[in-house]
Amino acid sequence: MISFVIPAWNEESVLGPTLDALNAARKELAVESEVIVVDDSSTDQTASIAHQRGARVVSVRLRQISATRNAGARESRGNLLVFIDADTIVTPKVVRAAVEAVRAGAIGGGCAIHYTGRLPAYLRLIIIPFEVWLARKLRIAFGCFLFCTRAAFDAVGGFDTAIYATEEVTMSRALQRRGRFVCLRERVSTSGRKLRTHSTWEWFIQMYRITIAREKYIRDRNAMAVWYGDRRPDPESTQP
């Protein structure tokens, strides 16, 4: 059985299409599956949208992405866990590829990504291609799509709840030490909203804090404002 776990905080503007795409992909699977939306302190219609599309909703008050994902995993029943962000569109092809990779002996992995919507030129032409290349080179999953067996998840203790960003990097590294970790060529589409709603300077500061000055800032929620600050409206959103 496959458990799809989606952490969500005030995601009414993006969750519907994510669940619609996931449900379409599930119909093409030859194995049983479930969808768990972990509603973390939402004050909008996130939970209602999840219920309407057949997901099981787990309500928590954590506001910490690793802990929220772990809460969904604890409530799940599958022996294969697939973690998907609330603004990420999967395809039947990428889901099948993940299942086939595990059947072939992988304990986990990630996939290629495509950012949707308008993006600054320097990101679209330089930074993002480099980011994708580096992730494949180092065999690192992007947080928007990471899968692993339950046995491997339990063996590494789940996502690291002591950190507030790059938890997918830490998780990928931990899984690599346990077995074969793959980066699929198939891709998902994930929203570029945070890249649009934060300035180049804000991203420069954030990248400095999670790379060069990582040990100083990574355990400080307030220092991870891109992910834990107030949600800014996406100029490309169709929601009011």
N, C-alpha and C positions, 0 to 999 in steps of 0.2 A: 504493500500500500504506500502511496505517495501522499505526504502532507505538505501543502503549500502554505507557508506562513508569511503573512503580510503585516508588518508593523504600521500603525497609522495614528497620526495626530492631526486633527482638523484637515482631513483630506477629501472633503466632499467635492472639490472641484476636479479631482483627478481619479478618484477610486472607481467610479462606475466603469469607464472604459478599460481600466486595468482588469477588473473582475470579468467583464464581458469577454475580453481576449483570452483570459485564463480559462474560463469555462468552455470556450470554443476549443482550446487546445486539449482540455481534459477529455472532451468527447472523442478524440482520436486516439486516446490511450487504451491499451488493452488490459490495464490494471486499475484497481480501485483507487480513488483519490479523494481527498478532502481539502477544503480551503478554510483556513483560520485567519481571521482578521483580528489583530490585537489592538483594540481601541485604547490608546493611552491618553486619557484625560481630555478627550475631544469635547468641544462645546458646540459643534455643528452637527450636520446630519451624517457623519461618517458611519456610525453604527447602523442607522436606518438603511443607508445605501447598501451596506454589506449584507444585512438581513434580506433585503429585497432580491439580492442576487444569489441567495442560497449559501452564503458563507456562515460559518459558525463564528460568533463574536465572543472574544475573551476581553473583558474590561479590566484594565489595570490603571494605576496612578503612579507611574515610575518616572516618566520623562527622561529616559536614558535608553538609547537605541539598543545597546547590547542586552540589557535587562528585559526590554520589551520583546526582542526576538527569542530570548531564552524562555520567557513566559509562554509564548506561543508553542515552542517546542515541547515544553512540559505537558501542555494540554493536547498535543497531537497524538495520533495513533499509528502513524506510518513508520516504516523502517527506512524510508528515504525522505529526507527533509529538503525542501526547496524554499529558500528565503528570497522573497521578491519585494521590492519597494512599492509603495502605493501609487507611484507615478510611472510605473514601468510596464510596457506592453510586451508580452511574450508571444511567441508563435508556436504552432504545433511542432515545427521543425526543431526549435531549440529545446523544447521539453522532451521530445523523443531522443534527441542527441544526449541529453543528460541521463536519461534512463539507460540508454544503450552503453554509455560510458561506464556506469556503475555495474551493469551486467558483465562488462568486459574486464572488470577488476579494479576500477578506480574507486577510491573511497570518497571522492569529492571533486569539486571544480567550480569553474566560472565560465564566462563566455565573453564574446566581443560585445561592444555596445555602440549604439548610435544615439547622440543627443538630438532631441527634436526641437524645432522652433528656431527662431532667429538667435544667432550668437555673434559676439564680437569677432571680427575677422582674425585677430591674432590667436584666439582660442580655436576657431574652426580650422585654421590652416597650419598652426604650429603646435600649440600646447596639447590639444586633444589627440592628434595623431601620435605624438610622442608618448602621451599617457597610455594609449592603447598598446603601442609597441612595447613599452616598458612592462606593462602588466603581463603580456604574453611571454616576454623574455624571462621574467622572474616567476611566472606561473602564479600570479596573484588574481584573485577574483575581485570584481567590482561589487560593492555592497548591494547594488540593485538586483543582482542575481547570483546567488551562491548556493550550491547544493552539496549535500554530504549524507552518508549513511548515518543512521541513528547510532550505531555502534561507535563510529568515529567521533560523532558529536559528543557522546557521553565520555569517550576516552580523553578528549581534550578539555572537558569541562564546559563546553559551550562557548559563547562569545564572552570576551573579557569585560566584566562590568566595572573595572577600575578605570577604564578610559572612555573618553567622550567623542572620539573620532578615529578613523582608520582601523576600526575594530575588524573590518573584513581582511585587512592586511595581516593583523595578528592571528586571525582565525586561519587564513590560508597557510601561513607559516607553520602553525601548530599541526594542521592536517597533513602538510607535506612531510612532517616528521613521522607520521603514522602510516603512510602508504602513498599510493599513486594519486596525485592531484593534477587534474587536467584543465586546460583552457580551451574551450570549444571554439571552433571557427564560426559557428552559428551565432547570431546576435539578437539582442533585445533592444528595444527603443525606450529610452528613458528621458524624462523631461529635462530640458536645459533651463528651467525656471530660476534656479538659484544662481546660475551663471549670468542670467539677465538682470536679476533683481539686486545683485551686489556689485559694487564697483571693482575696477581693476585693483585699486589700492586695498580694498577690503580683502580681496582674494590673495593679494601678495602677503598681507599680514597673516592671513589664515594659513597659507602654505608654509610660511616661515615657522609658525607655531607647531605645525604637525610634522615638520622635517628637521630643520636645523636646531630649533629650540624645543624639540618634542618632549624631552624629559621634564622640562619646566612647566609646560602648558597642557599636556595631553590629558591630565587628570582633573583639569579645572573646567567645569561646565561653562563658566562665564567667559572663558577664553575661546570657546568654540561658538562664537556668535552666529556664524553662517548656518549652523545646524540647530542651535538652541536659542537663538534670539527670536524676536517677534517675526512672524510670517509676513513677508511683504507681498503685495498683490502682483501677480504676473501680468504684464501688459498684454500678453497673448492669450490670457485665460478667457473662456467664453462665459465664465460665471460672473455675476454682478459683484 
